Amino acid sequence: MDFGQLEDNDGVRLSWNIWPNSKLEATKCVIPFAAVYTPNKRLPSMTVLPYQPIPCKQCSAVLNPYARVDYYSKVWICPFCHGRNHFPPHYQGISDTNLPAELYPSCCSIEYTIPSTTAPHPPVYLFLVDTCMAEDELAACKLSITQALQGVPEHSHVGLVTFGTHVHAYELGFTDCSKCYVFRGSKEYSTQQIGEQLGLNRVASGQQGRPGGGGAAAQGGPVPPVRKFLMPLSECEFTLTTALEELQKDNYRVVSSQRPARCTGVALQVATTLLGLSVPTGSAAAHILAFIGGPCSEGSGKVVGRELSEEIRSHKDVAKDSAQHYRKAKKFYDGIAVELVMHGHALSVFSCALDQVGMAEMKVCVQSTGGMVVQSDTFASSTYKDSLKRLFLSDGDEGFMGLSSNATFEVIPSRDIKVAGLLGSAARMESVKKSANVADSEVGLGGTTAWKIACLDTDSTVVVVFEITASSKDNGDAAAAAAGANGAGGANPQFYLQFLTKYMHWSGETRMRVTTVTRRWVDGSLSAAELVTGFDQETAAVLMARLATHKMENEEDFDATRWLDRVLIRLAQRFGDYRKDDPSSFNLRSEISFYPQFMFNLRRSQSQSLMPW
């Protein structure tokens, strides 16, 4: 089985490509049953249809090549719930010789263009710049931003917020001189207070109905309040460039025994609120780009005090719950993450410093929105500069990331399969009604079958973990099952998984990608060797690395090395060939022989340093 070819076709790889038809046999397989899926993977042969998909009226699965079709009565039968559905009137001309594209066997992954419910808004980039750095670092940071602006499309909206002892939100719509709104870094603010100080609360509801219009500014009149801070680059390039050139190191005096007063948390809160009140939810790809040169030492989100005698928390301090500011700071950043996810905005952090900057507390803001983290020791490094430039490359350029936004990701499995959770950069969609396909046990982001991803590139990958719930008695006679007459649920030797990703394409269109895959059930109690032929050891290694990382971050006193060893031993016991008390007789089939080597190298890499993004 060529797993690489299957991935090239649909962007999906499964840890097991043949599944046992009972929960008991699934438990004996040791490695979880999971799918590694790249929702935005570029598939050159994929068809894009200019109309909306047809969902099943019972389970909401979308029409796909595995549906059975009655051409005479114009009815299709859903392979997931076996419900009968009538085709809409514009499908009345279909026949076995005149198929719509979504029924072609080669179109298991297909995209639909969805009419948008909101007016389109150009992409938005809000630059959040730390001014507490050394002068040479600040100069390198300003230069890199100025150079990167050359790659930003002229119709994109841009904004600038700087922070040090205080936060400065620049009004780019005011061209007479540099004008900004100042927030005290040591003061705690609510979203309502920030909106009132920026003058956005009273106009947000009225202006968000006209997100892309030029308005009075384009006609020479006063700048609408919403557009004071976020302006098209073509209209404010000179103002923004001038503000960056005039930007100086924070001028508040710092004694030698203290750290600079850096209010990163308040600055991030101001930037999040500014975007949330200025950009209509779900109408644009909105991105906060934070350039940080040290830890937050002032105000909300503080991770260390100003006195140098106070050491910044270590990994052991966090593990032992002895980090003085950790819990309060994490709670603050968790709140910001919720607001970013709610509006569909992403945060990316460019951290260039020899010291820590507080990513342990802040990472939820990046991870839940699908942003990225670039860490280096200086803003003059090529790693940082090249990473920043890649964000603004155009389609066709080498290294183009294909950033899409405002995605909702949903998984629909066959009967007797439930969704345990998702591992990756996403956030639960709490507003979605709990599905019957949700497993009792949770892995990662569980308790739902739908997630929200504010930003995803062509390589963004998530892991969906499944749970087989069928019991052996549900599958009828074992011999019949082995012969293919029975599958899980006693009805079909095949099972199906469907991945639905609705997102805003980088071209501005709203699209839905539908990927449907099928694999087969077997009776694991009769043929363990047949199960092994469907084992994808590369995908299993990726799955176990993500699982180990998740457990280390969420379970106290978790020993990753010991856990990985135990899983490997149990897997070898289940699928290895050996004679008792004869170590030299041990042998693993070729389908599983590389997995122990992958685990050996994972153990050596000190998995404590692995991050989920």
N, C-alpha and C positions, 0 to 999 in steps of 0.2 A: 504494500500500500504506500503510494507516494504522498506523504503528508505535506511536503512542500508545494506540490502541484495543487492540492486541495486548498491550501492557504492562498496561492496566487489567484485562484478562481473566485474565492468568496471572502478572504480575509479572516477565516476561522480555522483554528486547530483545536482538537479535543485531546485531553490527556488519555482517554480511552475511546477508541473508535468502534469497539464492539462492547455492548453493555449487557451485564447479567440481568435476567428478568425477575429478580427478587431482591428484596432489601437485605436479606441474610447473606446472599452471595456477593452483593455489592460491598458489604462491610469487610468481607474477606479479601477484597482486592487491595486494601490498605491505602493506595493513592486515591485521593478524592476524584470524583467525576466532575470535570470542569471544562469550560470552553475559554480559550484565549482568543479574543476578538478585537479587531482593529476597525472601529466604526467608520473612519474617514479614509481608509486605505484607498489609494488610487488604483482603480481597476480599469485598464485601458479598454477592455472589451465590454464594459458595463453599459447597458442601455438606459437612457434617461427619457422618461415618458412625460408628455406635456399635459397630463391629467391626473386626477386624484386616484388613490388606490381604492380597491373594493374590500371592505372588512367583513368578516363573518359576524352575523348578527348575534351569535351566542357567545363566542370567546374572543372576538375582536382580531383574530388572526387575519392576515391579508391574503388575498388570492395569490396562489403560487403554483409552480409546475406540478406539485404533488397532489393537487386537488383533482378529484374525479369529476368529470363533466358529462352531463346529459345534454347533448346538443339539441335533441328533439324538444325537450321541455324547457331548455335554457336555464338549467339548474346546475350549481356546482356544490360538491360535498366537501366540507372542510376536513382535512386530514388530522386536525388536532382534536376536535370535539365531535366529528362526524355529523355536524349539523348541515341541513339542506338550506341553500341560499339561492335566491333568484338573481339572475344577472340584471343590471339596470337596462333601460330601454335602448341606450346607444350600443349595447352589445348584441342586439338581436340578429345581426348578420354573421355571427361566429359559426364555424363548423369545423369538422376535423381537418379540413383543408384551408381554413381561414381563421387561424388562431391569433388572439391578441398576444403581444410580446410577453406578458407576464406568465403565459402558459407554456412558453418554449422551454424545453429541458435545459437549455444552455443559459437561461435567465434566472438562475436561483438567487442571484444578487441583482437587484434592479432598483432604480431610483425614480421617484415621481416628483414633479414640480407642483408645489402646493401654493394656491393663492394666499397671499399674506393678508392677515386681518388688520395689520397696522401699517401706516405709511413708512416707507423705507427711510432709513437714516444712514448717513455715511459712517464709516468706521471712526471710532473715537480713541485717541491715545492721550492719557493724562500722565505727564511726567512729574514724578515725586522725587525731589532732589535733596539730599542731605548736605547741609552747609557746615557741619562740624568737622569736616575732614581737614587734613593738612592742605596748605595752599596748592602744592603741586598735584595732589590727588584731585582736588576740586577742579583745577584747570584741565586735567586729563579727562575728567568726567564731563565737563562742559563741552570740550572739543569733540568728544565721541558722540554726544547728543546732537550737536550742531551738524556733524557729518552724517549722522543717521537720518536727520530730517530731510536730507536730499533724496532719500529713497521713499519718503512718505508721499502717497498720492495727494495731489493738491486739493482734492475735494474732501479729504479726511479732516475731521475736527480734532484740534489739539488743545491742550491746556497745560498750565504749569503751577505746581505747588512746591514750595521749598520749606524746609524746617531746620531749626537749630534749637535755640532757647525758646523761640516762638515759631508759629506756623504762618506762612504767607501764601495766600491764594491770589494769584495774579489775574487782574481783569484785562484780558488781551483785547477786549473791544474798545478800550480807552487808549487812543493813539497819541494824545498830547504828551504824555510822559508815562513812566512806569507807575502803575497804580495797583495796590494790592490790599487785601483784607487780612488783618492780623488777629491771630488767636493765641492766647497765653498757653504756653506748653505745660505749665504746672496746674492748670485748671481742668476740672472734669466737665465735659459738655455732653448734652443729649443731642440726638439727631435733630430734634425740633429747634433747639437753640442754635445749632450750626446753620440750619436752613434759614432761620430768621436773620442771623447776622449777615449771611450772604445775600439776603433779599430774594431767596428762591421759593420759600414756602407759599407766599401769596400769589405766585404766578405759575407754579409748577403745573397745576391741573389745567389751566387755560392754555399754556404754551405747549404742553406735551401732545396736544392734538395736531400741532403743526411742526413736527420734528425736523423736517428737512428744508422748510421754506426759507428764502432769503430774508423775508420780512422787511422791516423798516431800514435795517442796516444796509441792505443792498440798494435801497433807494435814497440813501443819504440821510435818513432820519435817525432818531435815537436808537441805540442798540437794545433789543429786547433783553429783559433781565436774565433769561435762561441762557442767552448767547453771550453774556458778558465774559464768562470764564472759558467756554469752549467755542472756538471759532474755526471756520475753514482755514486750512493752512495758507491757501492762496490769498486770504484777506489779512492774515495776522503774522505772516512769516517774518516781516521786519520787526514787528513789536516783540515777538517771541525771541528772535535771535538777539535783539538788543538787551532784553531782560536777562538772557543767559550770559551775554558778554559782561554785563554789569554786576552779575552775581558775585558776591565776595564771601569769604569765610565769615562765619558767625562772629560778630564783633563784641560779644560779651566776654569779659575777662575770665580766664580760667586759671586758677592757682595751680601750682605744680603738684599739689597733693590731691587734686580732684580730677574727675573726668569732665568732659564738656557736657553741658545740659542739652541732651539730645532727646526731643519729644517725638520719637517715631510713631508711637501709638496714636497720639492726638492727630498727627499729620495724616496717618492712614485713615482715621475716622473722618476727618474733613474731606479727604479725597473721595472716600466711599459715598459720603452724603452728597457731595457736589455732583458726582456722576448719577446717583440715584434720583436726584431731583431735576437733573438737566436732560437725561436721555430716557425716552420712553422704554419701559420694560419690554424686552424681547424684540426691539426694533433695530438693534445695531450691534456690531462687534465692538464692545467697549472694554478697554484694557488699561489698567493702572500699571505703570512701569516705575518701580521703586528702586532708587539708587542709594544704597546705604553703606556707610563707611565705619559703623561701630554700633555698640549696644545702646538700647534705649535706657536712659538714666533719669528721665524726668517725666512726670505726669502719668496718665493712664497707659498701661502696657509696659511699665518699667520692669526691666529684668535684672538690674543691678543698681546700687546706690551710686552717688557721685563720688564718694570717698574712695580713693584708690586702695585704701586699707581693706575695703570690702571686696573679696574675690568674687568673680562671676561664677555662678553655679556650674558644677561639673555633672557628668553623666551619673556618677554615684550619688550626688546630692539629689538629683531628680528621682532616681530609683528608690532612695531612702526617704523621700518626701521631706527632705531637710532644706530644700531650696526656698529661701525666704520669700521671693516675689513670684515664684513659678505659678502657683494656683491662681492668684489674682490676675496675673498677666494673661494666662491661658484663657481664663473666663472672658476677659475683655476681647481678646482676638477671636474667640469663638463667636461672640456677638457680631463682630465685623464680618466674619465668614458667612453667617446667616444672612446678613443684609446683602452681601455680594451675590450670594446664590439666588436670593429672592429676585434681584434685578437682572440676573444673568450676566454679571460683569466679572472679569477675571483680574487676578493680581499676579504679576511676575516680579521677582526680586533679583536684583543684581547686587550681590554682596561682595564688595572688594575691600577686604581688611585683614590684617594679621590677627585681630582679636575676633571673638565671637560676636554675632550681631543679634542673637535672640531668635534664631530660626526654630528652635524647639518649641517655643511658645507660638510663633507666628505661622508655622507650617500649615496649620489647618486652613488658613486663608488662601494659600496657594493650592494645596492639595484638593480642596473641595470645589475649586473653580476651574481646575484644569490648567492653571498657570505653570510657570517654570521657574527654577532657581538656578542662577549662574553664580558660582563662587570662585573668587580668585583673590590673590593677595594685593593686587593693585589695579586701578582703573586704566593703567597704561598697558596692561597685558593684552596679547592678541586674542586669547580665549574669550575675554569679555567683549572686546571690540567686534570680533567676528560673530559672536552670538547675538549681539544687539543688531548688527546689520541684517542678519538672517530674518529677523522679524518683519522687515519691510521689503523683502524681495518680491518681485512680481512673478506671476505664473509664466513658466518657461525659463526662468533663471535657474542656474544650478544651485541647489540647496534650498529651493522654495519650500516653505513649510506647509502651505495650504491651510492656513488657520481658518477654521470655521467656528461658529459661535451659537450660543443659545440652544444647545442640543438637549433633547429628551431621549432617553434610551430605555427601551422596554424589551423584556424577554417573555416569550410565550412557549412553554414546553408541551409535549404530549401528555396524555394521561399517565398517571403513575410516576411522573417526574415533577419534582417541586424545586423551586429556586431557593437555595440557602443564603445566598448573598453575593456581593460584588467586591472585588479587590481592585482598587485603582483610584484614579483622580476623578471623583464624582461626589454627588450628594444625594441623599434620599429625597424622593418627592413625597413629602408627608401628606400633601393634599389628596393624593391618589387613594381611592378606596382600596382596602386590603383585598388582594386577590386570593382566590382559592388555591393558586399555584405557589403560595408562600410556604416554605418548610418551617417546621417547628423550631429546629435548631438554626442559629444564625452564624454566618461566617462573614466577617467584614461588615459591609453595609447591607444588613439583612432586614427582614420584616417587610419587604416590598419586592415588586417585580419591575419597578420603574425608577429611574434615576435622572438627575439633571447634571449636565456637563456644560459649564459656561464657555469653555474654550477647548478645542481639540484640533490637533494637527494631523497630518497624514500618517504619522507613526504612533499616535496616542492609542494605547492598548489597555483593555480591561480584562479581568478574569471573572467569569461567572461560574459559581460553584453550585452544583446540583445535588439533589438527594433523591435516590430511587426509593419509592414508597411501596411498590407492589410486593405482596406476599406470595409465596409459592402456590398457595391454593387459588390465587386469582388467575393463575396461568394455566390451569387445566392439567392435563396429563403431560408429564415431562417428555415422554417420547414424541408426542405430537408437537410439543414446543420445539424440540430439537429438529424435527423434520420441517419446521417452518409453518406448520398449520396454526400454531399459537404463538403469540408474542406477549409482552406485558399487557395485562388487562384481558388477555385471551382473545384478541381480535386481529392483531396485525403484527407480523414479524419485524416491521420497521417502526422506529420512533422518529419524531421530528422536533427540531428546535428552530424557532424563528426570532430574529433580532430586528427590532424596529428602531430606527434612529431618525428622528425629525430634527432638522438643524438648519441654520442659516449658512448657506454656501458662501465661499469667499467672493463669489460674483455678486452677492446680494440677494440671490433667489432663496426662497424657502423650499427645502426639499425633504423628502422622506426616503431613506434607504431601507429596503426590505431584503434581508438575507435569510433564506430558508435552507436548512441542511437536514439530511436524513442519514441515519445509521441503523444498524440492526441489533435486535435482541438475540441472545442465546441463553441456553440453560447452563449457567455456570457450574452447577453441581455435576454436570456430565462431562464438560469439556473446558478445563482451565487452560489448556494449550491453545484453544481457539481464542480465548480472551486475550492472551498475550500477543497474538498476531495483530491486534488492534491497538497495542500500547505504543504511544508516542513519547519516547523517553526525553526528547528535547522539551516538549511542552510540559511534561511532568516536572522537569527540573525548574522551569520558570514558575510553575504553580507552587512548588515547595519553597522556593526562595521567597515568593510573596507571602505565603502563609507563615513562614518563619518570621519574617519582618513584622507582619501584623501581630503575631502572638507576642513578640518581644516588646512591642509598644503598648500592648493592652493587657497583658497578663503579668502579674507580679511573680518574681522569682522563676521566670521561665528560662530554662536552659536549652538554648537552640541547638547546640551541638549534640547534647544527649537525645533530644527529640528526633533530630535527623537520623542519628544512629539507630534508634529504635525502629523508626519507619523502614529504614533500609533492611534491617534484620528481619522484620516481619514480612517484607516483600520477598526477600530471598527464601524464607521458609515456605512461602505460599507458591512461588513459581520456579524455584530452583530445582535442579535435578541432583540428588546426592544419595549416598548410602550412609546410614547412621554410623557414627563413630569413625568415619573415613573422610577426613577433610580433603584429601586429594581427589575424591570423586565428585566434588562440588562443581557444577557447571550451570551457566545461565544461557538461555537462548539468545540469539543475536538481536532480537527485538528489544531486549532489556539489558544487554551486556554493557552499554555505555553509561547507564544510569548510575551505578556505583562510582564511576569516575567523576561524573558531574557532582555528586554529593561530596566526594572527597575534596574537590576544589572549592566547593561552596563552604565547607567547614574551614578550609585554610584561609579563605578570604575574610575570616572574622565577621560573620554575618551580622554582628552588632552594628557594623557601620553601614549596612544596606539601608537605603531609603526607598519608599514606595513610589517615588516619582523619578 
